[in-house]
Amino acid sequence: MSSVDVVVPCYNYAHYLQSCVDSVLSQRDVAVRVLIIDDASLDNTQAVAEQLTAADRRVSYIRNEVNLGLIRTANKGLMEWASAPYSLLLSADDALTPGSLARSTHVLENYPEVGLAYGMARIVGDDNDTGQLEDCLAPTYQIISGSRFLYRSCECGNPAASPSVIVRTSLQHRLGGYCAHLPHTSDMEMWMRFSTQASVAVIKDIQAYYRVHGTNMYLRYCNGTLADSQEQIAACREVFDSWCKDIPEFATWMTMQRRRLCDDAYWRAGVALAEGDREGVAGCLAFVEKYKSDARHSSARWRYRAKALLGQWLWSKLAGRIRRSRRVNSRNDLLQDEKVLGWWPRPLA
């Protein structure tokens, strides 16, 4: 039976903590330990955690004397406490699906060259009700090279949702902890770091629930989103400088990433223009100027210029009609996986 250590950072998430920990303790065919790290919460996290530790000896609890933030708290658990062959970082507002850890460890046990395994994560809301998925006893999965995972990270952003990712603890300890200076993309940088050293297993099944609610990070078209884009670039640069000097294609992949993010910034500038947000427009265009690469010649730039020539009033009217038309045309074409995070790679030709 495989052993998994699960680190659960918690800051003011007492109302989610019970369901999170229960989703770990109810996992089949694995031996689990749970460490709840209370990051100096102001709610009743301590009371809930102490009830959990009293009810099950597999659960431990510690409390930071001062608030350290998510990344330093996570590193405290992963780098100082976790010792099982496999480990998982699970935010207190997220949860695992039935059989998740058994599916992941089955793949990791059978493929020693794999450094991390991730699956799909279903997005859930703020009502603390994740529903109940059936336990899939025969997972669908594939093994991909680390370089393919790196390419995808540059091409489209983070391929994996954090609560679905389980890693080899020994490799985690060798690679080090999460980067505190990358609060938006520390998980993406970490998975890329793993993929420079090992293959990656991708599980097609829903492995975790990822909660979206009013108190977690929600990024709009500017400010937060641009900060995330800048950190994506910084994460790739950090991985390249420290781990990818022997992958010559990576420099080209980073150019592709900057081009993609600049095109996205032009699109967001158009959204800001339609909303009359001059500061948002200026921020998006400043981002492009900083990372422009060859963005001056992109179709995204010319589309934005056309919108700007129309002016804010006319473009806002036209944009509203376009959005309504798209809603009507796509209403019957909504896909079930629109509420699922995670990249399932298409088979290579």
C-alpha positions as CSV (number, residue, x, y, z in Angstrom):
1,M,0.0,0.0,0.0
2,S,1.4,3.4,-1.0
3,S,1.9,6.2,1.5
4,V,1.0,9.8,0.9
5,D,1.6,12.8,3.1
6,V,-0.9,15.6,2.5
7,V,-0.2,19.2,3.6
8,V,-3.2,21.4,4.2
9,P,-2.5,25.1,4.6
10,C,-5.4,26.9,6.1
11,Y,-6.0,30.6,6.6
12,N,-9.6,31.6,7.7
13,Y,-11.0,28.5,5.8
14,A,-12.5,26.8,8.9
15,H,-15.8,26.3,7.2
16,Y,-14.2,24.2,4.4
17,L,-11.6,22.4,6.5
18,Q,-13.8,19.4,7.6
19,S,-14.8,18.5,4.1
20,C,-11.2,18.9,2.8
21,V,-9.7,16.6,5.4
22,D,-12.5,14.1,5.1
23,S,-11.9,13.8,1.4
24,V,-8.3,12.7,2.2
25,L,-9.1,10.4,5.1
26,S,-11.7,8.6,3.1
27,Q,-9.2,7.7,0.3
28,R,-9.0,3.9,-0.5
29,D,-5.9,1.7,-0.9
30,V,-3.4,4.3,0.4
31,A,-1.9,5.1,3.8
32,V,-2.3,8.8,4.4
33,R,-1.2,11.4,6.9
34,V,-2.5,14.9,7.0
35,L,-0.8,18.0,8.4
36,I,-3.1,21.0,8.9
37,I,-1.0,24.2,9.1
38,D,-3.0,27.1,10.5
39,D,-1.5,30.3,9.1
40,A,-2.5,32.4,12.2
41,S,-6.2,32.3,11.2
42,L,-8.6,34.7,12.7
43,D,-11.6,32.4,12.5
44,N,-12.3,29.1,14.4
45,T,-9.7,27.1,12.3
46,Q,-8.0,25.9,15.5
47,A,-11.2,24.5,17.1
48,V,-12.1,22.6,13.9
49,A,-8.5,21.3,13.5
50,E,-8.4,20.1,17.0
51,Q,-11.6,18.2,16.6
52,L,-10.2,16.6,13.5
53,T,-6.9,15.6,15.3
54,A,-8.9,14.2,18.2
55,A,-11.1,12.1,15.9
56,D,-8.3,10.6,13.8
57,R,-4.7,9.9,14.7
58,R,-3.7,10.3,11.1
59,V,-4.3,14.1,11.4
60,S,-1.8,16.5,12.9
61,Y,-2.1,20.2,13.5
62,I,0.3,23.1,14.0
63,R,-0.3,26.8,14.0
64,N,2.1,29.6,12.8
65,E,2.7,32.2,15.4
66,V,2.4,34.9,12.8
67,N,0.9,34.8,9.3
68,L,3.6,33.5,6.9
69,G,1.5,33.5,3.7
70,L,0.6,30.5,1.6
71,I,3.9,29.8,0.0
72,R,6.1,29.9,3.2
73,T,3.4,27.8,5.0
74,A,3.3,25.3,2.2
75,N,7.1,24.9,2.2
76,K,7.0,24.4,5.9
77,G,4.9,21.3,5.4
78,L,6.4,19.9,2.3
79,M,10.1,20.5,3.0
80,E,10.1,20.0,6.8
81,W,7.3,17.5,7.5
82,A,6.5,15.4,4.5
83,S,8.5,12.1,4.5
84,A,6.2,9.6,2.7
85,P,7.2,8.5,-0.8
86,Y,4.5,10.8,-2.2
87,S,3.1,14.1,-1.1
88,L,0.3,16.5,-2.0
89,L,-0.4,20.2,-1.3
90,L,-4.1,20.7,-0.8
91,S,-5.6,24.0,0.1
92,A,-8.2,23.9,2.8
93,D,-10.9,25.1,0.5
94,D,-10.3,22.3,-2.1
95,A,-10.9,18.6,-1.8
96,L,-10.1,15.2,-3.4
97,T,-12.4,13.0,-5.3
98,P,-13.0,9.4,-4.3
99,G,-10.1,7.1,-5.2
100,S,-7.9,10.0,-6.4
101,L,-4.8,9.1,-4.5
102,A,-5.0,5.4,-5.4
103,R,-5.2,6.3,-9.1
104,S,-2.2,8.6,-8.9
105,T,0.0,6.3,-6.8
106,H,-0.9,3.4,-9.1
107,V,0.7,5.2,-12.0
108,L,3.6,6.5,-10.0
109,E,4.4,3.0,-8.7
110,N,4.4,1.5,-12.2
111,Y,6.4,4.3,-13.9
112,P,9.5,5.2,-11.8
113,E,10.6,7.7,-14.4
114,V,7.5,9.9,-13.6
115,G,8.2,12.7,-11.1
116,L,4.6,14.0,-10.8
117,A,1.1,12.9,-11.7
118,Y,-1.8,15.2,-12.2
119,G,-5.4,14.8,-13.2
120,M,-8.4,17.0,-14.0
121,A,-10.0,19.2,-11.4
122,R,-13.7,20.1,-11.3
123,I,-14.5,23.8,-10.5
124,V,-17.0,24.1,-7.6
125,G,-18.6,27.1,-6.0
126,D,-18.9,28.6,-2.6
127,D,-21.7,26.4,-1.2
128,N,-19.3,23.8,0.3
129,D,-21.2,21.1,-1.6
130,T,-18.9,19.3,-4.1
131,G,-21.4,16.6,-4.9
132,Q,-20.2,13.1,-5.2
133,L,-18.4,11.6,-8.2
134,E,-18.2,7.9,-8.6
135,D,-14.8,6.2,-7.8
136,C,-13.2,5.3,-11.1
137,L,-11.3,2.0,-10.5
138,A,-9.6,1.9,-13.8
139,P,-8.0,5.3,-14.6
140,T,-7.3,6.5,-18.1
141,Y,-3.8,8.0,-18.2
142,Q,-0.8,8.7,-20.4
143,I,2.9,9.4,-19.8
144,I,4.4,12.4,-21.5
145,S,7.9,13.7,-21.6
146,G,9.0,16.6,-19.4
147,S,9.9,18.6,-22.5
148,R,6.3,18.3,-23.8
149,F,5.0,19.5,-20.5
150,L,7.4,22.5,-20.6
151,Y,6.3,23.4,-24.2
152,R,2.7,23.3,-23.2
153,S,3.4,25.6,-20.1
154,C,4.9,28.2,-22.5
155,E,2.3,27.7,-25.1
156,C,-0.8,28.0,-23.0
157,G,0.1,28.5,-19.3
158,N,-0.2,26.1,-16.3
159,P,-1.4,22.7,-17.5
160,A,-2.2,21.3,-14.0
161,A,-4.5,22.4,-11.2
162,S,-2.7,22.3,-7.9
163,P,-5.1,20.1,-5.9
164,S,-4.8,17.4,-8.5
165,V,-1.0,17.1,-8.4
166,I,0.9,14.5,-6.5
167,V,4.7,14.4,-6.5
168,R,7.5,12.1,-5.4
169,T,8.6,13.6,-2.1
170,S,12.3,12.7,-2.7
171,L,12.3,14.8,-5.9
172,Q,10.4,17.6,-4.2
173,H,13.1,17.8,-1.5
174,R,15.9,17.7,-4.1
175,L,14.3,20.5,-6.2
176,G,13.4,22.7,-3.3
177,G,10.3,24.6,-2.2
178,Y,7.9,27.0,-3.9
179,C,9.2,30.5,-4.9
180,A,7.8,33.1,-2.6
181,H,8.5,35.9,-5.2
182,L,6.1,34.2,-7.6
183,P,2.8,34.3,-5.7
184,H,0.6,34.0,-8.8
185,T,2.6,31.3,-10.6
186,S,4.6,29.4,-8.0
187,D,2.8,26.2,-8.8
188,M,3.4,26.5,-12.5
189,E,7.1,27.1,-11.9
190,M,7.3,24.1,-9.6
191,W,5.7,21.8,-12.1
192,M,8.0,23.0,-14.8
193,R,10.9,22.4,-12.5
194,F,9.8,18.8,-12.0
195,S,9.4,18.3,-15.7
196,T,13.0,19.3,-16.3
197,Q,14.0,16.2,-14.3
198,A,11.3,13.6,-15.0
199,S,8.4,12.5,-17.1
200,V,4.8,13.5,-16.2
201,A,1.8,11.3,-15.8
202,V,-1.6,12.8,-16.9
203,I,-4.8,11.2,-15.6
204,K,-8.0,11.9,-17.5
205,D,-10.3,11.4,-14.5
206,I,-11.5,14.1,-12.2
207,Q,-8.9,13.9,-9.3
208,A,-9.9,17.0,-7.3
209,Y,-12.3,19.8,-6.7
210,Y,-11.0,23.3,-7.2
211,R,-13.1,25.9,-5.4
212,V,-13.8,29.4,-6.8
213,H,-15.3,31.8,-4.4
214,G,-15.3,35.4,-3.3
215,T,-12.2,35.2,-1.0
216,N,-9.7,33.3,-3.3
217,M,-7.8,34.8,-6.1
218,Y,-10.0,36.1,-9.0
219,L,-8.2,37.9,-11.8
220,R,-10.0,40.4,-14.0
221,Y,-8.9,41.7,-17.4
222,C,-6.3,44.0,-16.0
223,N,-4.2,44.5,-12.8
224,G,-4.4,41.0,-11.5
225,T,-4.3,39.3,-14.9
226,L,-1.4,41.4,-16.0
227,A,0.5,40.5,-12.8
228,D,-0.2,36.9,-13.5
229,S,1.1,37.3,-17.1
230,Q,4.3,39.0,-15.9
231,E,4.8,36.1,-13.4
232,Q,4.3,33.5,-16.1
233,I,7.2,35.1,-18.0
234,A,9.3,35.4,-14.8
235,A,8.5,31.7,-14.0
236,C,9.7,30.5,-17.4
237,R,12.8,32.7,-17.2
238,E,13.6,31.3,-13.7
239,V,13.2,27.7,-14.9
240,F,15.4,28.5,-18.0
241,D,18.2,30.1,-16.0
242,S,18.3,27.4,-13.4
243,W,17.2,24.2,-15.1
244,C,16.9,24.4,-18.9
245,K,20.2,25.6,-20.2
246,D,20.6,22.2,-22.0
247,I,17.2,22.5,-23.7
248,P,18.0,24.9,-26.7
249,E,14.4,25.0,-27.8
250,F,13.3,26.6,-24.6
251,A,14.4,30.1,-25.6
252,T,12.1,29.8,-28.7
253,W,9.3,28.6,-26.4
254,M,9.7,31.7,-24.2
255,T,9.4,33.9,-27.3
256,M,6.2,32.2,-28.2
257,Q,4.9,32.7,-24.6
258,R,5.6,36.4,-24.7
259,R,3.9,36.8,-28.1
260,R,0.8,34.9,-26.7
261,L,0.6,37.1,-23.6
262,C,1.1,40.3,-25.6
263,D,-1.8,39.3,-27.9
264,D,-3.9,38.6,-24.8
265,A,-3.0,42.1,-23.4
266,Y,-4.2,43.7,-26.7
267,W,-7.5,41.8,-26.3
268,R,-7.8,42.9,-22.7
269,A,-7.0,46.5,-23.8
270,G,-10.1,46.3,-26.1
271,V,-12.2,45.1,-23.2
272,A,-11.0,48.0,-21.1
273,L,-11.7,50.4,-23.9
274,A,-15.3,49.2,-24.2
275,E,-15.7,49.7,-20.5
276,G,-14.2,53.2,-20.6
277,D,-11.3,52.1,-18.3
278,R,-8.5,54.3,-19.4
279,E,-6.2,53.1,-16.7
280,G,-6.8,49.5,-17.8
281,V,-6.0,50.4,-21.4
282,A,-2.8,52.1,-20.4
283,G,-1.7,49.1,-18.2
284,C,-2.3,46.6,-21.0
285,L,-0.4,48.7,-23.6
286,A,2.4,49.2,-21.1
287,F,2.7,45.4,-20.7
288,V,3.0,45.0,-24.5
289,E,5.6,47.7,-24.7
290,K,7.7,45.9,-22.0
291,Y,7.4,42.4,-23.5
292,K,6.6,43.3,-27.1
293,S,8.9,40.9,-29.0
294,D,7.3,41.0,-32.5
295,A,3.8,42.0,-31.1
296,R,3.9,45.2,-33.1
297,H,3.2,43.2,-36.2
298,S,0.6,40.9,-34.7
299,S,-3.0,40.7,-35.9
300,A,-4.1,41.3,-32.2
301,R,-2.4,44.7,-32.4
302,W,-4.2,45.7,-35.6
303,R,-7.5,44.5,-34.1
304,Y,-7.0,46.7,-31.1
305,R,-6.1,49.7,-33.2
306,A,-9.3,49.2,-35.2
307,K,-11.3,49.2,-31.9
308,A,-9.4,52.4,-30.8
309,L,-10.2,54.1,-34.1
310,L,-13.9,53.4,-33.6
311,G,-13.8,55.2,-30.2
312,Q,-15.0,54.1,-26.8
313,W,-18.7,54.8,-27.3
314,L,-19.1,53.1,-30.7
315,W,-16.8,50.2,-29.8
316,S,-18.7,49.6,-26.6
317,K,-22.0,49.4,-28.5
318,L,-20.6,47.0,-31.1
319,A,-18.8,44.9,-28.5
320,G,-22.1,44.4,-26.6
321,R,-23.8,43.2,-29.8
322,I,-21.0,40.7,-30.5
323,R,-21.1,39.3,-26.9
324,R,-24.9,38.9,-27.1
325,S,-24.6,37.1,-30.5
326,R,-22.0,34.8,-29.2
327,R,-24.1,33.9,-26.2
328,V,-27.0,33.0,-28.4
329,N,-25.0,31.0,-30.9
330,S,-23.1,29.1,-28.2
331,R,-25.9,28.4,-25.8
332,N,-26.6,24.9,-27.1
333,D,-22.9,24.1,-27.6
334,L,-21.7,24.4,-24.0
335,L,-19.2,21.6,-23.2
336,Q,-19.3,19.7,-20.0
337,D,-15.6,20.3,-19.5
338,E,-16.0,24.1,-19.3
339,K,-16.0,23.5,-15.5
340,V,-12.9,21.3,-15.5
341,L,-9.3,22.4,-15.2
342,G,-6.4,20.5,-16.6
343,W,-4.7,19.6,-19.9
344,W,-5.3,16.3,-21.4
345,P,-2.7,15.9,-24.2
346,R,-3.7,14.8,-27.6
347,P,-1.8,11.7,-28.8
348,L,1.2,12.6,-30.9
349,A,0.8,11.8,-34.6
